[in-house]
Amino acid sequence: MHPEGCRSAAFSSDGRYLATVGYDDNVRLWTMPQPDPASFTARIPNGDFHHAAFSPDSRYVAVASGGPTTCVYDTQTGQQVGRIDASDPISVDACLLPDNERLAVYRAGIGDGPSG
């Protein structure tokens, strides 16, 4: 999986995918039930990502960082399709809303609360 260990893991709601976020600054997407090899590996910009969350239809996976960046990847292609770089200090959680058009990000730090 990740040579330096896994920071977090999340299953898609349909059980088709497993996303892992590693201490090696990579997010890996695994197709279930045979997860080897990884469907894609993406190097995380700025590292220090903490949490992965899937869109309700499993088409996208969002990865929230310990810094101001949240990235969204297409699960079919592995391509980064979105990125938020906010001025808030720390994003710790993210979720894609059912319309696949909006991303909710929880940020801890100054002015705790959601942003989007």
C-alpha distance (Angstrom), angle and dihedral (degrees) to the residues before:
residue distance angle dihedral
M1 . . .
H2 3.82 . .
P3 3.82 117.0 .
E4 3.81 92.5 -146.0
G5 3.81 95.3 42.2
C6 3.78 136.9 -91.8
R7 3.81 120.8 -77.6
S8 3.82 96.4 -168.8
A9 3.78 143.4 -14.5
A10 3.80 134.5 -156.7
F11 3.80 134.1 -174.1
S12 3.79 122.2 -143.5
S13 3.82 113.5 -114.8
D14 3.81 91.6 -108.6
G15 3.83 91.9 50.3
R16 3.80 91.3 -122.0
Y17 3.82 97.2 117.3
L18 3.77 140.3 35.1
A19 3.82 118.2 -160.4
T20 3.79 119.2 -161.0
V21 3.79 127.4 -168.9
G22 3.78 113.7 -156.1
Y23 3.77 138.8 -161.2
D24 3.83 84.4 -120.9
D25 3.85 88.9 75.4
N26 3.81 93.1 -109.0
V27 3.77 133.1 119.1
R28 3.79 113.8 -151.1
L29 3.78 127.9 -164.5
W30 3.78 117.5 -152.8
T31 3.81 124.0 -165.8
M32 3.79 110.8 -137.9
P33 2.98 144.5 -102.3
Q34 3.84 90.6 20.3
P35 3.82 101.5 38.4
D36 3.80 98.7 175.5
P37 2.98 119.5 125.7
A38 3.79 107.0 24.7
S39 3.82 114.6 -107.6
F40 3.79 88.4 -133.3
T41 3.77 141.5 -13.7
A42 3.79 121.4 -152.4
R43 3.78 125.7 -169.6
I44 3.77 107.3 -127.3
P45 3.80 114.4 -127.4
N46 3.81 112.1 -122.9
G47 3.83 90.9 3.5
D48 3.80 124.4 -132.1
F49 3.81 97.0 98.1
H50 3.77 117.0 166.4
H51 3.79 114.4 -179.2
A52 3.80 140.9 32.8
A53 3.81 126.3 -161.3
F54 3.80 131.4 178.2
S55 3.78 129.9 -136.8
P56 3.82 112.5 -110.9
D57 3.84 91.0 -103.2
S58 3.86 92.6 45.8
R59 3.81 91.8 -122.0
Y60 3.81 94.1 119.4
V61 3.77 137.6 32.9
A62 3.82 121.4 -157.6
V63 3.80 121.1 -155.0
A64 3.82 119.5 -160.7
S65 3.79 121.6 -156.9
G66 3.75 137.8 -146.5
G67 3.82 84.6 -116.3
P68 3.79 134.2 47.1
T69 3.84 97.7 -67.3
T70 3.81 130.3 97.6
C71 3.82 119.4 177.0
V72 3.82 130.5 -163.8
Y73 3.82 122.0 -153.6
D74 3.81 131.5 -166.9
T75 3.82 107.2 -121.2
Q76 3.83 92.6 -149.4
T77 3.82 97.8 52.3
G78 3.80 104.9 19.0
Q79 3.81 89.1 -129.8
Q80 3.78 121.0 141.7
V81 3.82 104.8 -115.5
G82 3.78 100.6 174.0
R83 3.76 143.2 19.1
I84 3.79 135.2 -177.9
D85 3.79 120.0 -160.4
A86 3.77 106.4 -174.8
S87 3.76 131.4 -177.6
D88 3.81 91.1 -126.5
P89 3.79 112.0 105.3
I90 3.80 104.4 -125.9
S91 3.81 135.0 21.5
V92 3.77 110.7 -167.1
D93 3.79 106.0 168.5
A94 3.79 139.6 20.5
C95 3.78 139.5 -176.5
L96 3.77 133.5 -173.5
L97 3.79 113.3 -132.3
P98 3.84 120.6 -126.3
D99 3.82 93.9 -99.5
N100 3.86 90.5 61.6
E101 3.80 86.5 -135.1
R102 3.79 100.3 91.2
L103 3.78 134.4 55.1
A104 3.79 124.2 -159.2
V105 3.81 116.0 -155.2
Y106 3.80 125.5 -172.1
R107 3.78 113.4 -148.0
A108 3.78 126.2 -166.8
G109 3.77 121.1 -156.0
I110 3.78 129.7 48.4
G111 3.79 109.4 23.1
D112 3.81 96.2 4.4
G113 3.79 112.4 -142.0
P114 3.77 145.8 82.9
S115 3.77 126.0 -48.3
G116 3.75 131.0 179.2
